[in-house]
Amino acid sequence: MKIISNNGQFKVTIPKELARSRLWQKSTRIRFLEGKEIMLVKWNGKRIKNGESKVIVNNNQYKLTIPKKIIEKNNWTKGTKIKFYEDIERKIIIRGI
């Protein structure tokens, strides 16, 4: 999937199978956990803060806004390809390729 940019926000389409297998739906809150890799986890907090985003469903596509600090830290830009994958513990990891 490629990062798209609109009004200074960076968005990526989440593979539909991934979103559905995790029961992510419209307005599901996602937290980005940074370490050696960037992990996505469902978050049940009340408010969206820096490093978090909501899943947006539009025309049956699942989209996620990537926080600007993650974009800058990884030197990603509009058009950077992002790969989603699950590790052996079923954690969702994203990487720029």
PLY file of the C-alpha trace (Angstrom):
ply
format ascii 1.0
element vertex 97
property float x
property float y
property float z
element edge 96
property int vertex1
property int vertex2
end_header
0.00 0.00 0.00
1.23 3.52 -0.74
1.07 6.51 1.58
-1.14 9.25 0.23
-1.03 12.83 1.46
-3.98 15.16 1.79
-3.90 18.49 3.63
-0.70 17.56 5.48
-2.09 14.22 6.69
-0.57 10.93 5.62
-2.97 8.06 5.06
-2.65 4.45 4.03
-5.24 1.89 3.02
-5.30 -1.11 5.33
-5.68 -4.50 3.65
-9.36 -5.38 4.01
-8.65 -8.94 5.15
-6.42 -7.63 7.94
-8.96 -5.11 9.20
-11.77 -7.64 9.12
-9.74 -10.39 10.82
-9.05 -7.96 13.69
-12.68 -6.78 13.80
-11.53 -3.23 13.06
-14.38 -1.09 11.86
-15.24 2.57 11.43
-13.84 4.64 14.32
-11.79 1.79 15.82
-8.95 3.52 17.65
-5.45 2.34 16.74
-2.27 3.10 18.66
1.15 3.08 16.99
3.78 1.51 19.27
7.32 2.33 18.25
10.31 0.19 19.03
12.46 -1.84 16.68
9.37 -1.94 14.52
6.09 -0.06 14.39
3.25 -2.12 15.81
-0.47 -1.36 15.47
-2.74 -2.24 18.37
-6.41 -1.64 19.01
-6.77 0.93 21.76
-9.79 1.49 23.98
-8.88 4.92 25.34
-11.36 7.76 25.38
-9.47 10.36 23.33
-7.16 10.28 20.36
-3.71 11.55 21.26
-0.43 11.90 19.43
0.60 8.48 18.12
-2.97 7.28 17.72
-5.49 7.26 14.90
-8.97 6.08 13.96
-9.83 3.62 11.23
-11.89 5.32 8.54
-14.14 3.24 6.30
-14.99 4.83 2.96
-16.33 2.99 -0.10
-15.62 -0.30 1.66
-11.92 0.62 2.06
-10.23 0.82 5.46
-7.88 3.78 5.86
-5.61 4.90 8.66
-3.86 8.22 9.22
-0.22 7.73 10.16
0.98 10.25 12.78
3.32 12.88 11.37
6.07 12.08 13.90
6.25 8.49 12.58
6.33 9.73 8.97
9.20 12.12 9.77
11.17 9.71 11.97
11.17 7.06 9.23
11.77 9.52 6.38
8.57 8.38 4.70
6.90 10.61 2.13
3.85 10.59 -0.10
4.20 7.50 -2.28
6.28 5.47 0.21
5.09 1.87 0.07
3.97 0.41 3.40
3.81 -3.30 4.12
1.50 -4.72 6.79
2.30 -8.10 8.25
1.62 -10.27 11.28
4.43 -11.68 13.37
4.25 -15.12 14.97
2.39 -13.63 17.96
-0.25 -12.14 15.59
0.94 -8.58 16.22
0.43 -6.21 13.29
3.66 -4.60 12.13
4.11 -1.92 9.47
7.28 -1.19 7.51
8.22 1.19 4.77
9.65 -0.62 1.75
0 1
1 2
2 3
3 4
4 5
5 6
6 7
7 8
8 9
9 10
10 11
11 12
12 13
13 14
14 15
15 16
16 17
17 18
18 19
19 20
20 21
21 22
22 23
23 24
24 25
25 26
26 27
27 28
28 29
29 30
30 31
31 32
32 33
33 34
34 35
35 36
36 37
37 38
38 39
39 40
40 41
41 42
42 43
43 44
44 45
45 46
46 47
47 48
48 49
49 50
50 51
51 52
52 53
53 54
54 55
55 56
56 57
57 58
58 59
59 60
60 61
61 62
62 63
63 64
64 65
65 66
66 67
67 68
68 69
69 70
70 71
71 72
72 73
73 74
74 75
75 76
76 77
77 78
78 79
79 80
80 81
81 82
82 83
83 84
84 85
85 86
86 87
87 88
88 89
89 90
90 91
91 92
92 93
93 94
94 95
95 96
